């Protein structure tokens, strides 16, 4: 079989121009989140398969890249199931590894613990623009804080970052899984059917209320439950304060304090944020992960056509490892999608104007070469980025390529000075 120069389907090579933006964004992420007290950590990209298939990752568990056992553990002749051949896999998100990490090191970490993770994850997904099989995620999580201060901090930190990148007017949709469940219970849906109801509700923006009603009817739900459910959304459309309305309407089935908790988050963020964005209560927001237990949120950037990030509270995950109840909540930005937006906009990394290229004719005499390298070193000591390179025959094309990489100044050196 002939060698191929193309990367594996769903993976990509990153060219210098994009790498500049990626490095800049990572540095901005670290700088911003550190200012909110988040501590960088790192976990392995390979995770125990039993953790990845613990029914906490939703549909992502169907997209795992599994790794075959090695050595004495691998015995194809006696293998009866897939589990006999694989015991580890590439992580599909950063949350499951974080929870294992915290369970393993809780005694060594402060409480609450504010974690920052940036790293590659892998999903055997269908590739498309802005969606790859290998991609970076950027997560901030707070473990050990059951108060809504954690949600407030996460939203403020994430929106501050987006503001620094240059986004404004975006929308953060917010809801609470407890409100979702109370709405379904109030309407008369059986508790064991809530997940199916929410899967259908999540399509509201695509198929509309009539489409939701038809799909719920196809699943065999009672017409009276469907009507009551959709009437709640109609009533909400006429309410300025949907959270308070539902708090009163669902008082008999909603967990005490849930509506007030969400209202306080919204009011606190709106009162203290220094970034122009919309924080919108969205009763149709579901978030697919089954591990969410409370507040959930999602970022919408106009024109993107998909979520640019999201997260929520997952108070039960750590306890599955330790049997000790530990509150936890996290927010993830869509790193790759934001990179795609910036690339499409022709984004220029701030500070690239300080980049200068020295282009040297071939066969430069040793004494002259030393003078040129000394000049380059002096500029570097002053904080400038200096590239020293041999001059190509097609000098114009060479400069065009370097300009695309952010070089704005060029100095040419010849063996014999030009007359």
C-alpha positions in Angstrom: 0.0 0.0 0.0 1.3 3.4 -1.0 2.1 6.0 1.7 -0.5 8.8 2.0 0.2 12.5 2.8 -3.3 13.1 4.1 -4.1 12.9 7.8 -6.6 10.3 9.1 -10.2 11.3 8.3 -11.5 13.6 11.0 -8.0 14.7 12.0 -6.1 17.7 10.6 -2.7 19.3 10.2 -2.5 22.8 11.7 -0.7 25.4 9.6 1.4 28.2 11.1 -1.2 30.9 10.7 -3.8 28.9 12.6 -1.2 27.8 15.2 -0.5 31.5 16.0 -4.2 32.0 16.8 -4.4 28.8 18.8 -1.4 29.7 20.9 -2.8 33.2 21.5 -6.2 31.9 22.6 -4.6 29.3 24.9 -2.5 32.0 26.6 -5.6 34.3 26.9 -7.6 31.4 28.4 -5.0 30.7 31.0 -4.4 34.4 31.9 -8.2 35.1 32.2 -9.1 32.0 34.2 -6.2 32.3 36.5 -7.4 35.8 37.4 -10.6 34.1 38.7 -8.6 31.6 40.8 -8.6 28.6 38.5 -5.6 26.2 38.7 -4.3 24.5 35.6 -4.2 20.7 35.8 -3.5 17.9 33.3 -4.9 14.4 32.9 -3.9 11.5 30.6 -5.6 11.3 27.2 -5.9 7.5 27.8 -8.6 6.6 30.4 -9.8 3.3 31.9 -12.6 2.0 29.7 -14.8 1.2 32.8 -14.8 5.0 33.5 -15.6 6.0 30.0 -18.5 3.5 29.8 -20.1 4.3 33.1 -23.3 5.7 31.5 -22.4 9.2 32.4 -21.2 10.5 29.0 -24.5 10.2 27.1 -24.1 9.5 23.3 -20.4 10.2 23.6 -20.0 6.7 25.0 -20.9 5.4 21.5 -18.0 7.3 20.0 -15.1 6.0 22.0 -11.8 5.1 20.4 -10.9 1.9 22.3 -7.4 0.7 22.7 -6.6 -3.0 22.5 -4.9 -4.8 25.4 -1.2 -5.6 25.1 1.0 -8.5 26.2 -0.4 -11.3 28.3 -3.7 -9.5 28.7 -4.5 -9.8 25.0 -5.7 -13.2 23.9 -7.7 -13.2 20.8 -8.4 -17.0 20.9 -10.2 -16.9 24.2 -11.9 -13.5 23.7 -15.7 -13.7 23.9 -16.7 -10.0 24.1 -15.2 -6.7 23.1 -14.3 -6.1 26.8 -11.9 -9.1 26.6 -9.9 -7.2 23.9 -9.9 -3.6 25.2 -9.5 -2.1 28.7 -8.8 1.5 27.9 -9.7 4.2 25.5 -9.1 7.8 24.4 -11.0 10.3 26.5 -14.1 11.8 24.8 -14.3 14.8 27.1 -12.4 16.3 30.0 -15.1 15.9 32.7 -14.8 12.2 33.3 -11.0 12.3 33.7 -11.4 15.4 36.0 -13.8 13.5 38.3 -11.4 10.5 38.5 -8.5 13.0 39.1 -10.3 14.7 41.9 -11.4 11.4 43.5 -7.8 10.3 43.4 -6.2 13.5 44.8 -9.0 15.1 46.9 -6.9 15.0 50.1 -4.1 16.9 48.3 -6.4 19.6 46.8 -8.0 22.8 48.3 -11.7 22.8 48.9 -13.4 24.1 46.9 -11.1 23.2 44.0 -11.2 25.4 40.9 -9.7 23.4 38.0 -8.7 24.6 34.5 -8.1 22.0 31.8 -7.1 22.5 28.2 -6.3 19.4 26.0 -7.2 17.1 23.2 -10.2 14.8 23.3 -11.3 12.1 20.8 -14.6 11.0 19.4 -15.3 8.7 16.5 -17.8 11.2 15.1 -18.8 12.2 11.6 -16.5 15.1 10.7 -17.8 18.4 9.4 -16.7 22.1 9.5 -15.7 22.9 13.1 -16.2 19.3 14.2 -13.3 16.8 14.2 -12.4 13.4 15.6 -9.5 14.9 17.5 -10.2 18.4 19.0 -9.3 20.6 21.9 -11.6 21.3 24.8 -11.2 24.0 27.4 -13.0 23.4 30.7 -13.2 25.2 34.0 -14.8 23.4 36.9 -15.5 24.0 40.6 -15.6 21.0 42.8 -16.7 21.1 46.5 -19.0 24.1 46.3 -22.7 23.5 46.4 -23.7 27.1 46.4 -24.7 29.1 43.4 -21.6 31.2 43.8 -19.9 28.5 41.7 -22.3 29.0 38.8 -22.0 32.8 39.0 -18.2 32.6 38.9 -18.2 30.2 36.0 -20.5 32.4 33.9 -18.6 35.6 34.7 -15.2 34.0 34.0 -16.4 32.5 30.7 -18.1 35.6 29.4 -15.1 37.7 30.5 -12.9 35.5 28.3 -15.3 35.8 25.3 -15.2 39.6 25.8 -11.4 39.6 25.7 -11.4 37.6 22.5 -13.7 40.3 20.9 -17.2 38.8 21.1 -20.1 40.8 22.3 -23.9 40.5 22.0 -23.7 36.8 22.4 -26.3 34.9 24.5 -25.8 32.5 27.4 -28.9 30.3 27.7 -29.5 29.1 31.2 -31.9 26.5 32.8 -32.1 24.0 35.6 -32.6 20.3 35.2 -34.8 20.3 38.3 -37.1 22.8 36.5 -37.2 20.6 33.4 -38.2 17.6 35.5 -40.8 19.5 37.4 -42.4 20.7 34.2 -42.6 17.1 32.9 -44.0 15.8 36.3 -46.6 18.6 36.4 -47.7 17.7 32.9 -48.3 14.1 33.9 -45.4 12.3 32.1 -44.1 9.2 34.0 -40.8 9.8 35.7 -39.0 6.9 33.8 -39.9 8.7 30.5 -38.3 12.1 31.3 -35.2 11.4 29.3 -37.2 10.7 26.1 -39.4 13.8 26.7 -36.2 15.9 27.0 -34.7 14.4 23.9 -37.7 15.5 22.0 -37.9 18.9 23.7 -34.3 19.6 22.7 -35.5 19.7 19.1 -37.9 22.5 19.7 -35.8 25.1 17.8 -35.7 22.8 14.8 -39.1 21.2 14.6 -41.2 23.7 16.5 -44.0 23.0 19.0 -46.1 21.2 16.5 -43.2 18.9 15.7 -42.6 18.2 19.4 -46.2 17.4 19.9 -46.3 15.0 17.0 -43.1 13.2 18.1 -44.3 12.9 21.7 -47.5 11.4 20.4 -45.6 8.9 18.3 -43.8 7.7 21.4 -47.2 6.9 22.9 -47.6 9.6 25.5 -51.0 10.8 26.5 -52.5 13.7 24.6 -53.5 15.4 27.8 -49.9 15.3 29.1 -48.5 16.7 25.8 -51.1 19.5 25.8 -50.4 20.5 29.4 -46.7 20.4 28.7 -46.8 22.6 25.6 -49.3 25.0 27.3 -46.6 25.7 29.9 -44.3 27.0 27.2 -47.1 29.2 25.7 -47.8 30.7 29.1 -44.1 31.3 29.6 -44.0 33.3 26.3 -46.2 35.9 27.9 -44.2 36.2 31.1 -41.4 38.7 31.7 -40.0 36.7 34.6 -40.3 33.1 33.6 -38.3 31.7 36.5 -40.6 33.2 39.1 -43.7 32.2 37.2 -42.6 28.6 37.1 -41.5 28.7 40.7 -45.1 29.5 41.7 -46.8 27.4 39.0 -44.7 24.2 39.8 -44.5 24.7 43.6 -46.0 21.3 44.4 -43.5 19.4 42.2 -40.4 21.6 42.0 -37.6 21.1 44.5 -37.8 23.9 47.1 -35.5 26.8 46.4 -34.6 25.7 42.8 -36.3 28.6 41.2 -35.0 31.2 43.7 -31.5 29.7 43.2 -31.6 30.2 39.4 -33.1 33.7 39.7 -30.3 34.7 42.0 -27.7 33.5 39.5 -29.3 35.5 36.7 -29.6 38.7 38.7 -26.1 38.5 40.2 -24.4 37.9 36.8 -26.4 40.7 35.2 -25.5 43.1 38.0 -21.8 42.4 38.0 -20.7 41.5 34.4 -18.5 43.9 32.5 -19.2 42.3 29.2 -22.1 43.0 26.8 -24.0 39.8 26.4 -27.5 38.4 27.0 -28.2 36.0 29.9 -31.5 34.3 29.0 -33.6 31.8 30.9 -34.4 29.1 28.4 -36.9 26.4 29.5 -36.2 24.4 26.4 -32.5 24.1 27.2 -31.7 20.4 28.0 -28.0 19.6 27.5 -27.6 16.0 26.4 -25.3 14.7 29.2 -27.2 12.5 31.7 -24.9 13.5 34.5 -26.3 17.0 34.9 -28.3 17.5 38.1 -29.0 21.2 38.4 -28.1 24.4 36.6 -27.2 24.0 32.9 -26.0 26.6 30.4 -25.1 27.0 26.8 -23.4 29.8 24.6 -25.0 31.0 21.4 -23.0 33.2 19.1 -25.0 34.8 16.2 -24.3 33.3 12.8 -22.4 30.2 14.2 -25.4 27.9 13.8 -24.4 25.7 16.8 -23.4 25.9 20.4 -20.1 27.6 21.2 -19.9 26.1 24.7 -21.9 24.9 27.6 -21.9 23.1 30.9 -23.8 22.6 34.1 -23.9 21.1 37.6 -23.1 17.4 38.1 -23.3 16.8 41.8 -23.4 13.0 41.6 -20.4 12.1 39.5 -17.6 12.3 42.1 -19.6 10.2 44.5 -19.7 7.3 42.0 -15.9 7.1 42.6 -15.7 7.8 46.3 -19.2 7.2 47.7 -18.8 10.7 49.2 -21.3 13.3 48.0 -19.3 16.1 46.3 -21.0 19.0 44.5 -19.4 19.9 41.1 -20.2 22.3 38.3 -18.3 23.1 35.0 -18.3 25.3 31.9 -16.6 24.4 28.6 -16.0 26.8 25.7 -16.1 25.4 22.1 -12.4 25.9 21.5 -12.3 24.6 17.9 -15.5 26.5 17.0 -14.1 29.7 18.3 -10.9 29.1 16.3 -13.0 28.5 13.2 -14.9 31.9 13.7 -11.6 33.8 14.2 -10.0 32.2 11.1 -13.1 33.0 9.0 -13.0 36.6 10.3 -9.3 37.0 9.3 -8.4 37.5 13.0 -4.9 38.9 13.6 -3.1 38.1 16.8 -2.3 41.3 18.8 1.4 42.1 18.9 2.3 40.5 15.5 3.4 43.9 14.3 6.6 43.3 16.3 7.7 40.5 14.1 10.6 41.1 11.7 12.2 38.8 9.1 15.9 39.0 8.1 16.3 37.5 4.6 19.8 36.6 3.7 21.4 35.9 0.4 23.2 32.6 0.2 26.9 32.2 0.9 27.1 35.1 3.3 30.7 35.7 4.5 31.3 34.6 8.1 32.1 38.1 9.4 29.0 39.6 7.8 26.9 36.7 9.1 28.1 37.4 12.6 27.1 41.1 12.3 23.6 40.1 11.1 23.1 37.5 13.9 24.2 40.1 16.5 21.7 42.6 15.2 19.0 39.9 15.3 19.9 39.0 18.9 19.8 42.7 20.0 16.2 43.0 18.6 15.2 39.8 20.4 16.6 41.2 23.6 14.3 44.2 23.1 11.3 41.9 22.9 10.8 41.6 19.2 10.4 38.3 17.3 13.0 37.9 14.6 13.2 35.2 11.9 16.5 34.8 10.2 16.2 32.9 6.9 17.8 32.3 3.6 16.3 34.4 0.8 14.3 32.4 -1.7 14.5 32.8 -5.5 10.9 33.9 -5.5 11.3 36.6 -2.9 7.9 38.1 -3.4 6.1 34.8 -2.7 8.3 34.2 0.3 7.3 37.6 1.8 3.6 36.9 1.1 3.9 33.7 3.0 5.6 35.4 5.9 3.1 38.3 5.9 0.3 35.7 6.3 2.2 34.4 9.4 2.3 37.9 10.9 5.6 39.4 9.8 5.2 43.1 9.0 8.8 44.2 8.6 11.5 42.7 6.3 15.3 43.4 6.2 17.3 42.0 3.2 21.0 41.3 3.4 23.2 40.6 0.4 26.8 39.2 0.0 27.6 42.4 -1.9 25.7 45.6 -0.9 23.3 46.7 -3.7 24.6 49.7 -5.6 
